[in-house]
């Protein structure tokens, strides 16, 4: 879970950084477009003002000429088109990606090579520009840097139409007012080096980095704490489950298996596909234990039960021997992979250990027990646990009827149970 959220956060961080970069690009393009628009307006205003206020009046003077090749004559000034071209050239900075140029699809013959479309952009722009769409722009690469190129249409004015339709160098003689006679091409570098854009993007980066760091720290802290709490909860659940299982299968007084646990183990013994034979099922209970409770009280009786269980457990083998309390003073033992000789030795130890039990508060109290066992060498098909228990129970009652404080063993056989 922690790695998933970390991956998700990193992915969102990458997306956010890309979005900030897109914002920077959009801001740079918007600024470049606005700058080009202002420059185009200024150039056009200068050209129109020059045409109306200077060139038109100078043409009335008989000794001064208004022409494209004005440098070849002492008394000549540039015509409006030449003025606009040279104005753009004078303020251009090609090394920095800042270029202004004026061009036409129909330049005068004397400047066909310099005033006509110079590249694919200018050619394509002339095809796109019209009275309804007077601006065309797109992003290109110049000297390895991104630039915005903006072409703005130059329309034929009433003051210019006479010259263009009558001049000997004009390649077109059917101009009408409103025709697109050329375009102003402005190239602006797409760099975010202005104070406003740089400051805006800088603030965005700082805010993003700060909030990302805080968010990442809080997320990891929360997930770490959640993970620790989950582990603690799982540990407590596991401990509680073990405790509940122990309570469900353990006798509260003697701390050995209870009747429920004995029933499950004995049934599993019968149903085992490959049982560990021979098996001995043993029942034992204390002799005259009711009299002990009546004479000495139940507290002493409980002490006796605990002491007897401890004494019997010492007489058994390792943990493979199953020991359970199945009633008040009734107990059961299951011994797997046990021979008759070993069974007899274990029974003798049980009888001796119980006789040696000492109750501190009642030193004169002595205890004995009666034991019955069912010795199983084979489980025939159809054998039930009740049949096995019945044989051990019969052996126990026989031991009691014969005077108690002794052991009776019976061989288990399904034939004898029929």
N, C-alpha and C positions, 0 to 999 in steps of 0.2 A: 504493500500500500504506500509506504514511504517513497519508494523508488518511482511509483506511478505518478504521485503528486509532484515529485522533483522534476520528472521528465515533462509533465504537463506545464509546470511553471517555466522551465527553460524554453519550451516551445512557444509559450505566450510571450516570453521576453524577446525571443528572436522575431516573432511577428510584430511586436511593438517597435523594435528597433528598425525593422523594415518600413513600418508605417511612418516613423519619424524621418527616415531618409526620403520617403516619398513626399512627406510634408515639406522637407527642405527643397526637393526638386520642384514641387509645385509652386512653392513660394518664389524660388529663383526664376521659374518660367513666367509666373504672373508679373514679377517685378520687371523682367526683361521685356515682356510684351507691353507693359505700361510705358516703360522708358522709350521703346521704339515708337509707340503711338504718339508720345509727346514730341519726339524728335521729328517724326514725319510731319506732324502739324506745323512745327516751327519752320521746317524746310519749305513746305508748301506755301506757308504764309509769306516767307521771305521771297520765294520765287514770284508769287502773285504780286506782292508789293513792288518788287523790282520791275516786273513787266508793266504794271499800270503807272507807277509813280516815276519810273526812271526811263525805261526803254521806250515807252509810248511817247513821252515828251521829247526825248532826244531825237527820235525819228523825224520830228518836225524841223529840226535844225539841218540846213542844207549841207553843212560842212562836216558833220559828225555822223558816222555810220554805226548801225547796230547789226553785228554779224557774228558768225561762229568763229571765223579765223581773225578775230579782232587784233591779235598780237602782230599781224603782218602790216597793220596800218597804224599810223600815228594818231589819227583822229577817229578812233573806233572804240566801241565798248562791246562787251559780250551780249549776245542775245539771251533771253530768259533761260532757254534750255542749257546753253553753255554755262551761264551763271550758276544754275542749280547743280550741274555736274561738277564744276570746280569747287563750289561750296562744300559739297559732300566729300570731295577728295581732300580738302584742306582740314577737315575736322576728323577724318578717319584715322584709326590706329590699327593697321592690319596685324602688327605683331601681337596686339592684345586681343584680337578677335573682334574689334569694333570697326565696322565698315559701312559707309553710306555711298550709294551709287544710284544714278538716275539713268534709265535706259528705255528704249522704245523698240517696238517691232518694226517700225518704219523710220529709222534714223536718216538724217540728211546724208547725202552721198559723201560728203567730206569727212564724216566721222562714223561711217558704217561699222568699222572694226571696233571702235571704242565705246560707242553709244548703243549698240545692239545687245541682245541677250548674250551674256558671257558664259553661262553654264546651264545645266538642266533645270535648276531651280527657277531661274529667271524665265526660261522658255515655258516651263510648266505654269508658272504664275500668270503669265500673259494669257494663257489659254483659260485659266480659271477666273480671272478678274472680269467683272462686268458692273453695270450700274446697280445691280441688286447685291452683288458680292464684291465689295470694293477692297477687301483685305484678304490676303492669303499668307499663312505662316506655318512653319514646321521646324522641328529640331534636326540639326545636322551636326556633323563633326568637322571642325576646322583645326588643322595642326594638332590633332589628337585630343582636342577639347570640345565639349558640347557647346553649341551656339544656337540661338534662336534667330531664324531668318524670317523677316516680315516684309512682304511686298504690298504696297498700297497704291491703288490705281490713280493715275493722273488723267483727268478727263479734259477733253477739248473745250476750251473756253471761247466765248464770242470774240474776245480780244486777240485770239491767236489763230482763228480759223482762216482769216484772209491770207496771212503769211504762208501758212502750211499748204493751202490750196493753189497758191500762185508762185511760190518760190521755185526757181529753176532746179534747186538741189533736192526738193521734196519728192520722195518716191511715190507719194500718194496725193491725188488731187480731188478726192471726193469726201473730204472730212466733213462731219456734221457736229454741231454742238452736242456734247454729252458722250461722244465716242471715247473709248479708252485709247489714248494715244501713247501711253507708256506707263512706267511704274517707278516708284521710289523703293529701292531695296535697302533695308537696314539690317545689319547683322550685329547681334548683341551676345556677348559671352554669358553662358549660364553658370555663373559662380555666385556663391553665397557670401561674398566678401563685404557686402554692405552692412552697416551697423545694425539696422533693424532686423534683417534676416538672420545674421549671425547671432544676435542677441536672443531672438526668439527660439532658434534651434538650440542654442546653448542652454537656455533655460529648460527647454524640453528634455535635453539629455540629462541635465542635473536632476530635474524632478523625477524623471524615469529611473535614473540610477538610484536615487535616494529611496523612492518608494519601493523599487524592486528589492533593494537590500533589506529594508524593513520588513517587507512582505515575506521575503524568503526566510529571514530569521524567525519571524512569527510562525510561519508555516512549519519549519523544521522543529521549532520548540514545541508547538502544539502536537505535531505528529509524534515527536519523541515521547512527550508526556503521555499521549494517548496509547502509544505502543507499550510504555512501561505499565500503565494502568491495566492494559489488556493482559499483559503477562502476569501481573499480580492477581488479576481476577481469575485467570486460567489456573494459576497455582492454587488459589483458595478453593476454586471449584474442584480441582483434583484432590486437594486435601480433604475437602468435605465429602467428596465421593468415596474416597478410601475409608473415611470415618464411618459413613453410612453403611458401606459394605461390611465393615468390621462389626458394626452394631447389628447388622442384619444376619450375620453368620457366626457371631461369637456369643457364648453364654456370658451374661453380665457378671455372674458371681465368680466362676472358676476360670474365665478367660480362655477356655478351650472352645471347640466348635459346638454349635447348638444343634437342636433336632432338625431344623431346616437344612443346615449344611450337611448333616449326616444323610438325610433323605436323598439329596442331590448326588452325593458321592457314592452312596450304595447303588443307586439306579444307574449311574454312569459305569460302575464296576460291572454290572450285568450286561450293559449294552456295548461294552468295549469290544471292538472287532478282534483285537489281539490282547486279551487280558494276561496280566503277569501272574501266572499260576505257579505253585498252589497259593490259595488265599485262605486266611482264617478270619471269620467274623465272630467277635467275642462280645458277649453281654456280661456285665457284672453289676451287682448292687450291694449295698452295705447291709449286714445282718442286723436285724432288730433296730433299724435306724429310727423308726417311729418312737421307740422307747427313749432314745437319746434326746429327741426333740421334746418329748413330754417331761423328762426328768431334768434336763439341763437347760432347756429353752432353745429357741430357734437361733439365737446368736451363736451359741456354742455349736449348734448343728451346722450352721454355715461355716464355722471355722473347721469343723470336721471334714466337710465336703471339699474345701480348698486344700486342706492338708492331704487328703486322700488322692486328689487329682495330681498334686505335686509328686507324691510318692509313686503313683502308677506311672507318670510320665518318665520318671527316672528309670523305671524298669523296662521301658520300651527302647526300640532301636533309634535310628535317626529320624529325620522329619518325614520320611516316607510312611511311617506308621501314623494312622489317623485315629485321633482320640476325641470323643464327643460326649457331651452330657445330653441325654435324650429324655430325662424326666427328673423328678425330685432327687432321688439317690440312685438313679439308674444311668448307667454309662455304657458306651459301645466303643469297640476298637476294631479297626480293619488292618490286618497285616498282609502285605503282598509279598510274593516270592519267599515264602517261609516254609521250612520243613517241619515235620512232626516233632523232631527232637528240639529244634529251635523254639517251636511253639511251647513245648513243655517247659523249657528253661525260662521263657518269658513269663509264663503263668506262675511258676514257682516264685520268681522275683516279685511279681505283683502281690501274691499272697503274703510273702515275707515282709515286703515294704509296708503294706497296710497294717500288719500286726505291730510294726514298730512305730506307727504314727503316734506322736505325743502332742497332746493339747495342753499348752502352758497353764491355762486357767483351771484345767481339770486333769491333774496328773494321774488320777486313778482310772480315768476313762480309757478303755481299750476297744479297738475296732477290728472287725473281721469282715470278709466279704465272701459271696458265693459267685462262682464263675461258670458260665456255659458257653461253649464254642461250637461253631460249625466249620469243619475242615473241608475245603473244596479243592478238588484236583481237576475237575472238568465241568464245564457248563454245557449241558446238552441243549439241543434246539428246543425252544419253548420254555426254558427255565425263567422263572420270575423272581424278583427280589423278595416277594412275600414268602416264597418257598424257602429261600435261604434264611430269612429272618425267623421263620417258624422253627426250623431245626435248631438254631442257636437258642431260641426262647425255650424250647423243650428241654434242652440240655441244662439251662439255668434252673428251671423248676425241679429237674431231677436232682441237681446239686443241693437245692434247699431241702427237698424231701429226704435226702440222705443224711441230713444233720447240719448243713451249712458249713461255712469256712472250708470250702473245697471246690474242686474243679471237675466238670464233666465235659467231655469232648464227644461230638458225634460226627461221623463221616457223612458228608452231604451226597445224596444220590436222588435223582429224579424218580428212580424206580420206587424208592421207599415213600415218596410223596404222593404217588398215584392212589 
